[in-house]
C-alpha cells in the first residue's frame, strides 16, 4: 500500500518538488468529517483527525523512485485532491538559507488547512540521509481554530540494489480554541502515537 501511495506522489512521468508536496497533501479525506464532528461537540475527535492529516500530509513512506526536480523561488503549484475536490497549493518561498515551502488545502465546504515547512539541510547517519523540517500548521472552520507545530524529518534509507526507501520520524504538538491540547509522534515504521488532553487516543482511520 505504501508503495502505491509513493508511486502517486512520484509518478513515472516525473514531478517537481512542489508537485510532490501537493501530491503528498492529497490525503484531505482525513479532514472531511471535521465539521460534522465539531457540530456534534466532538472536538477531541476533530482535533485528532486534523493532527493525523498534518503528519500524513507532511511525510511519505514507501519506495523512493527518484528525486523530484527543483523549482525556482516564487514558483507555485495548484492541484485538486481527486478524492475530495480540495484545492491544494504549494509555493517555494526561498531556498536560502533554507528551503521554505508554504502550502494550503481548501476543502469544498470552506475549511482551510495551511502551513509551512523549512527544510534546514541534510544530515548523514547510519540509517540514511535525513532532511529535518521544522513545521507549523493551522486549521480553520467557522469559529474553530487549531494550531500545530513540531519537527518532522524525512529520511532516505539507501539501498545498493536500487530500492531506496523514503520514511519519516518526528513529533507535533497541537492545541485548539476548544481547550484541547495534545501531541503526536511518528517513527520510522510509520507507527503513530497520539495523545489528547493527557490521555492516549487510538489513531482514527481514514
Secondary structure as UniProt FT lines:
FT   HELIX           2..9
FT   TURN            12..13
FT   HELIX           17..24
FT   HELIX           28..30
FT   TURN            31..33
FT   HELIX           34..39
FT   TURN            40..41
FT   HELIX           43..56
FT   TURN            57..58
FT   STRAND          62..63
FT   TURN            73..74
FT   STRAND          76..80
FT   TURN            82..84
FT   STRAND          87..94
FT   STRAND          99..106
FT   TURN            108..109
FT   STRAND          112..119
FT   STRAND          123..125
FT   TURN            126..127
FT   STRAND          128..141
FT   TURN            142..143
FT   STRAND          144..157
FT   TURN            160..161
FT   STRAND          165..176
FT   TURN            177..178
FT   STRAND          181..186
FT   TURN            188..189
FT   STRAND          192..196
FT   TURN            197..198
FT   STRAND          199..201
//
